[in-house]
Amino acid sequence: MVNPEPQFHILAVDDSSIDRKLIERLLKTCSFKVTTVDSGSKALEFLGWNQDQTKTRNSHVEVNLVITDYCMPEMSGYDLLKKLKESSCLRDIPVVIMSSENVPSRINRCLEEGAKEFLLKPVRLADVNKLMPHIIKSKGKNAGAPPVQPDGIEELRSNFINNKKRKSSSDEPDRVTRARLGGLTVQA
């Protein structure tokens, strides 16, 4: 049986409080531990990256994946990705970029720099499934982390699928998160 506590920790970075809440809710639905921050600099601080160019991994925090918005003030998601990949201590953390703009050159640039995925907003529950292989791989790479056993992976996937089935086959009407922003409706 899988431990009821979340096995995987995801750091979500977005300057929009609505988008942060949406991604946090989606990830928690899948039993991930989620930490949210509103900027790239706060993400680096949370991960233990220091301003004086020393890049030391925060030993108190284990993050298995960073998911970040592309367009943010001060530091873009692309800049955050570059800083993480330049760090010897943080480069193994998979990074996923999100954006509401479908710009092929931007997508290619992020993937070439080392992003594992590029998701278009609004992020949906189906998109979370794309994160699983990257999260599972990162769990095995983290120093000191116990290796994830194949039967544990299958059990985790099974629980993930069962969570999705429970939500879709529930007798209650499906809850839809909607936020109006400039005439746009965001649904999860």
TAJO-V379678 format. One record per backbone hydrogen bond with DSSP energy under -0.5 kcal/mol. NH is the residue of the N-H (numbers start at 0). CO is the residue of the C=O. If there is no record, write none. Layout:
nh=(NH NH)
co=(CO CO)
This chain:
nh=(9 10 11 11 12 13 13 16 19 20 21 22 23 24 25 26 27 28 29 29 30 31 32 34 36 42 43 44 45 46 47 47 48 49 52 54 55 55 57 58 60 62 63 64 65 66 67 68 69 71 74 76 77 79 80 81 82 83 84 85 86 86 90 92 93 93 95 96 97 98 101 102 103 105 106 107 108 109 110 111 112 113 113 114 115 116 118 120 126 127 127 128 129 129 130 130 131 131 133 134 135 136 137 138 139 140 141 144 148 151 152 153 154 155 156 157 158 159 160 161 162 163 164 165 166 167 168 169 176 177 178 180 180 183 185 186)
co=(32 64 9 34 66 11 36 14 15 16 17 18 19 20 21 22 23 24 25 26 27 26 7 9 11 38 39 40 41 42 43 44 43 53 49 52 47 53 46 56 57 60 8 8 93 10 95 12 97 69 72 69 69 75 76 77 78 79 80 81 82 83 86 89 63 91 65 116 67 118 99 100 101 102 102 103 104 105 106 107 108 109 110 109 94 94 96 98 123 123 124 124 125 126 126 127 127 128 130 130 131 132 133 134 135 136 137 141 146 148 148 149 150 151 152 153 154 155 156 157 158 159 160 161 162 163 164 165 174 175 185 178 183 180 178 184)
